[in-house]
């Protein structure tokens, strides 16, 4: 076995040496090439132009073919990874940091003024791990409720304004839900896409205890919230069931998903981020409005952010840090706001008049709502005592069972909590260091009670 691992290590070292030997030159006519692994959003072309205008000695190349986390890890470990790495979740961030692949940029950011305090509060959990800064946000923003004004006008329903409760939301959605004239299926659903976690927050609940040692999906607040979410489909019939979604897909009505269904007027309200406007602005433009998510006890929604970190093994780390400066710059942040690629992460740029009143889109008179909701948006809890991907799979499996009425909401919530807590117990017994941390957290929690 030792011989096998030694051979495997030798092979990896040989492949790394070959890769380094045949890698193309990173110098282009006096300009150093910086490689950015990101998604192929068309906005990236304009962003590359802005970057190279600010830093003419650098050439920014986008690599969207290797944006998968596993590919980034393999390439970076082998010493041939990108210089700038886009990260899309806290789970990814912690994975990269624990693997030692991201550069600690705390000191550089303090010198450059690109620290978390210039960003929205909700951004900061995606920037810092154990008190050290590893990333800077490319954009960010909350989930909100978009509504199709054409559908509201068709059924003579007033547009929603200000804060509203769950009961008010259901009342509006019921007025917008219409069956087909032949009584088979629906020509329009009132709503679609609401999220289980946000419903729990909006009812004053959470997924884990404050010390993150126990899953509490079986708490009364959580069960009540998930029941309300399921009732949108099962009781009020204002959201499509899995079978109805499949029927729409079969008939060709589903198209590219919820964005297309909303644009076609088949659903009146959807939970969406600001990036939905990128599609809805295109001719024929959809007449949309935007409002805050409904709530029962607490105003709450999730904050979604994409962040960029730097490859700790990059030979061009100094040059790559200019990309962090670029993300905090006024030209970049204004491009994000103007293009509707979510919101600029630097809070001050979202208070410029150009953001509130975009001259290219004067019909978008709701940008102040974006700022208001972002102010109370939050990030999902992640317990260090259970693999977050495992917990997510457990929860999604029970949500599917609940939606298909295989189990009741109470049975589903209790089942999910039981399985996640069993996984926590297994992990903390299996890994002594994690177990010691777990016991210390529990003792501290009991002392505070």
Secondary structure, DSSP 8 states (H G I E B T S, - for coil): -HHHHHHHHHHHHHHHHHHHHH---SEETTEEEEEEE----THHHHHHHHHHHH-TTEEEEEE-TT-SHHHHHHHHHTT---SEEEE-SHHHHHHHHHTT-B---HHHHHHHT--GGGB-GGGGGGTEETTEE-EEEEEEEE-EEEEEHHHHHHTT-----S--BHHHHHHHHHHH-EE-TTSSSEEEEEEE---HHHHHHHTT--SB-TTSSSB-TTSHHHHHHHHHHHHHHHTS--S--HHHHHHHHHTT--TTSHHHHHHTTSEEEEEE-TTHHHHHTSSS---EEEE---BSSS---BEEEEEEEEBTT-TTHHHHHHHHHHHTSHHHHHHHHHHTSSB-SBGGGGGSHHHHS-GGGTT---HHHHHHHHTT-B-----TTS-HHHHHHHHHHHHHHHHTTSS-HHHHHHHHHHHHHHHHHHHHHH-HHHHHHHHHHHHHHHHH-
